[in-house]
């Protein structure tokens, strides 16, 4: 009698497994967007292009600042487009630092060469 109960239990388990395997799979997934900050710099041009692909820029939380080598802020602005041209007219031939911020947190710093 005991072996009959075990066999019936085993049949129920196997039937349950088959029912689970046959059920459609429901799952959720998210697609992660690649976030990347890139600066295209042409030393002879009067601008650099800042590209922030994958960032949600509509909230005005991202900004940039350009510093000279003495640490003085020469230019700053809010970033609201995924590709932003930063005008360097009036900047003398030198090396500058371009810092990109998320609110007050530095995301990335670039060296800009102006010839």
Steps between C-alpha positions, in 0.01 A plus 500: 500500500784730578664446159167577327479837674859582403431401139185719492693787657771457239239503221352822643843661518577398143161623380557831682843536344358444156230759562758752614726431205210536257386833647609807303795682648429849620795718570593862512827647389650840465726628229790700637600800297871548458608831650811656358658844513733586212668823390610556143776755494664651194792707634471752215123542527324758711269246659485155654209259476374337817297182443295349786330204336257309722450772763156645579577869460158662525520569874787751485713315752805463272742785441857572397773737606820593319802582716837645413815344646482734799160356593293803399156431352491660155169366373207298634161394375218249540499201264157435349587322174673168445748680270616847603747725324704712739634818344864578581517838322696743711702227669875542454726216384531278805385183675166504680303258714138421415305351792159342459272496806188318615370763745816562705666163434783488244423235237804545279786742433655557157817679392426746218780635282436834329751602232 
